[in-house]
Amino acid sequence: MPELTEEELRLLKEWGFSDKEIAKLTGSTEGGVRKKRKELGIVPSVKVVDTCAGEFKAYTPYYYLSHERPFSVLDENGELREVRDEG
């Protein structure tokens, strides 16, 4: 089985590949891919989309799981800060 680097595995998950698909491509098992992914801390996060576009309080927001990396920006002190709930 070709070993994937952390970056390669992270990119495959960001691009929407399932553990099963990655296992098939690498000659591994779905469980083996899942175990390695969790060991590396590559887990999905919950994101939310404001279904009312901020016009008024949303009572039906849309939640979804994503393997996207957190979105970060530089603050006024030049430090990298993670932006949460960017949806």
Short mmCIF file of the C-alpha atoms (twelve columns), coordinates in Angstrom:
data_MODEL
# 
_entry.id   MODEL 
# 
loop_
_atom_site.group_PDB 
_atom_site.id 
_atom_site.type_symbol 
_atom_site.label_atom_id 
_atom_site.label_alt_id 
_atom_site.label_comp_id 
_atom_site.label_asym_id 
_atom_site.label_seq_id 
_atom_site.Cartn_x 
_atom_site.Cartn_y 
_atom_site.Cartn_z 
_atom_site.pdbx_PDB_model_num 
ATOM 1  C CA . MET A 1  0.000   0.000  0.000  1 
ATOM 2  C CA . PRO A 2  1.410   3.421  -0.877 1 
ATOM 3  C CA . GLU A 3  1.709   5.509  2.268  1 
ATOM 4  C CA . LEU A 4  -0.011  8.854  2.089  1 
ATOM 5  C CA . THR A 5  1.495   11.847 3.818  1 
ATOM 6  C CA . GLU A 6  -0.650  13.814 6.233  1 
ATOM 7  C CA . GLU A 7  -0.954  16.581 3.627  1 
ATOM 8  C CA . GLU A 8  -2.045  14.142 0.901  1 
ATOM 9  C CA . LEU A 9  -4.653  12.524 3.142  1 
ATOM 10 C CA . ARG A 10 -5.930  15.927 4.273  1 
ATOM 11 C CA . LEU A 11 -6.256  17.098 0.659  1 
ATOM 12 C CA . LEU A 12 -8.131  13.958 -0.385 1 
ATOM 13 C CA . LYS A 13 -10.614 14.498 2.442  1 
ATOM 14 C CA . GLU A 14 -10.974 18.206 1.587  1 
ATOM 15 C CA . TRP A 15 -11.706 17.204 -2.008 1 
ATOM 16 C CA . GLY A 16 -14.522 14.938 -0.817 1 
ATOM 17 C CA . PHE A 17 -12.975 11.471 -1.066 1 
ATOM 18 C CA . SER A 18 -14.496 8.972  1.358  1 
ATOM 19 C CA . ASP A 19 -12.364 6.691  3.508  1 
ATOM 20 C CA . LYS A 20 -13.625 3.805  1.374  1 
ATOM 21 C CA . GLU A 21 -12.482 5.487  -1.860 1 
ATOM 22 C CA . ILE A 22 -9.072  6.313  -0.390 1 
ATOM 23 C CA . ALA A 23 -8.709  2.707  0.779  1 
ATOM 24 C CA . LYS A 24 -9.464  1.430  -2.716 1 
ATOM 25 C CA . LEU A 25 -6.935  3.817  -4.287 1 
ATOM 26 C CA . THR A 26 -4.190  2.885  -1.822 1 
ATOM 27 C CA . GLY A 27 -4.883  -0.840 -1.442 1 
ATOM 28 C CA . SER A 28 -5.768  -0.383 2.222  1 
ATOM 29 C CA . THR A 29 -8.979  -0.970 4.145  1 
ATOM 30 C CA . GLU A 30 -11.618 1.592  5.031  1 
ATOM 31 C CA . GLY A 31 -10.914 0.958  8.720  1 
ATOM 32 C CA . GLY A 32 -7.180  1.422  8.190  1 
ATOM 33 C CA . VAL A 33 -7.707  4.772  6.474  1 
ATOM 34 C CA . ARG A 34 -10.133 5.905  9.184  1 
ATOM 35 C CA . LYS A 35 -7.673  4.921  11.933 1 
ATOM 36 C CA . LYS A 36 -4.780  6.798  10.296 1 
ATOM 37 C CA . ARG A 37 -6.962  9.847  9.629  1 
ATOM 38 C CA . LYS A 38 -8.063  10.007 13.273 1 
ATOM 39 C CA . GLU A 39 -4.488  9.499  14.528 1 
ATOM 40 C CA . LEU A 40 -3.466  12.507 12.429 1 
ATOM 41 C CA . GLY A 41 -6.381  14.583 13.744 1 
ATOM 42 C CA . ILE A 42 -8.070  14.787 10.347 1 
ATOM 43 C CA . VAL A 43 -11.680 14.913 11.484 1 
ATOM 44 C CA . PRO A 44 -14.684 16.806 10.135 1 
ATOM 45 C CA . SER A 45 -15.983 19.962 11.753 1 
ATOM 46 C CA . VAL A 46 -19.542 21.227 11.841 1 
ATOM 47 C CA . LYS A 47 -20.224 24.320 9.763  1 
ATOM 48 C CA . VAL A 48 -23.381 26.385 9.509  1 
ATOM 49 C CA . VAL A 49 -24.984 28.432 6.754  1 
ATOM 50 C CA . ASP A 50 -27.299 31.264 7.775  1 
ATOM 51 C CA . THR A 51 -30.340 30.488 5.627  1 
ATOM 52 C CA . CYS A 52 -31.673 34.016 6.079  1 
ATOM 53 C CA . ALA A 53 -28.463 35.722 4.891  1 
ATOM 54 C CA . GLY A 54 -28.284 37.739 8.103  1 
ATOM 55 C CA . GLU A 55 -31.445 39.719 7.327  1 
ATOM 56 C CA . PHE A 56 -33.147 38.404 10.463 1 
ATOM 57 C CA . LYS A 57 -32.713 35.584 12.970 1 
ATOM 58 C CA . ALA A 58 -32.536 32.215 11.219 1 
ATOM 59 C CA . TYR A 59 -34.663 29.522 12.817 1 
ATOM 60 C CA . THR A 60 -33.665 26.953 10.200 1 
ATOM 61 C CA . PRO A 61 -29.884 27.197 9.740  1 
ATOM 62 C CA . TYR A 62 -28.248 24.565 7.550  1 
ATOM 63 C CA . TYR A 63 -25.561 22.500 9.301  1 
ATOM 64 C CA . TYR A 64 -23.048 20.307 7.492  1 
ATOM 65 C CA . LEU A 65 -19.805 18.411 8.122  1 
ATOM 66 C CA . SER A 66 -16.669 19.469 6.301  1 
ATOM 67 C CA . HIS A 67 -13.014 18.494 6.190  1 
ATOM 68 C CA . GLU A 68 -12.037 22.000 5.068  1 
ATOM 69 C CA . ARG A 69 -9.233  23.616 6.987  1 
ATOM 70 C CA . PRO A 70 -10.155 26.444 9.329  1 
ATOM 71 C CA . PHE A 71 -10.153 29.868 7.721  1 
ATOM 72 C CA . SER A 72 -7.561  32.146 9.312  1 
ATOM 73 C CA . VAL A 73 -6.749  35.846 9.061  1 
ATOM 74 C CA . LEU A 74 -4.075  38.136 10.439 1 
ATOM 75 C CA . ASP A 75 -5.334  40.317 13.281 1 
ATOM 76 C CA . GLU A 76 -4.254  43.895 14.012 1 
ATOM 77 C CA . ASN A 77 -1.154  42.563 15.862 1 
ATOM 78 C CA . GLY A 78 -0.067  40.422 12.912 1 
ATOM 79 C CA . GLU A 79 -1.060  37.196 14.657 1 
ATOM 80 C CA . LEU A 80 -2.886  34.424 12.834 1 
ATOM 81 C CA . ARG A 81 -6.431  33.969 14.192 1 
ATOM 82 C CA . GLU A 82 -8.914  31.269 13.247 1 
ATOM 83 C CA . VAL A 83 -12.267 32.566 12.019 1 
ATOM 84 C CA . ARG A 84 -15.124 30.375 13.220 1 
ATOM 85 C CA . ASP A 85 -18.600 29.913 11.783 1 
ATOM 86 C CA . GLU A 86 -17.657 31.311 8.406  1 
ATOM 87 C CA . GLY A 87 -20.131 28.849 6.839  1 
# 
